[in-house]
Amino acid sequence: MKRTTVRELHLQTSARVRAVVEGESFIVEKSGIPVAELRPLEARPSPRLPNREAIISKMKRAGGSGRILEEDRS
């Protein structure tokens, strides 16, 4: 793991991010004290969203809603 300072990170952000994309990790130091770690994210599977159409098709139909609205208005 490489070390970099806050100032170097500020001046060379693109280069540091490119290095991280290539798999490198950095400890960021401020006044010689480690304050952060810059490393690649772990690959995570994308969350699966529920099948909305399948859920809606299983719902009970609300037949007669027009009639209910007409009754409510009178």
PyMOL commands that set and color helices and strands:
alter all, ss='L'
color gray80, all
select helices_A, chain A and resi 6-11+13-21+52-58+65-73
alter helices_A, ss='H'
color red, helices_A
select strands_A, chain A and resi 2-5+26-30+33-38
alter strands_A, ss='S'
color yellow, strands_A
deselect
rebuild
show_as cartoon
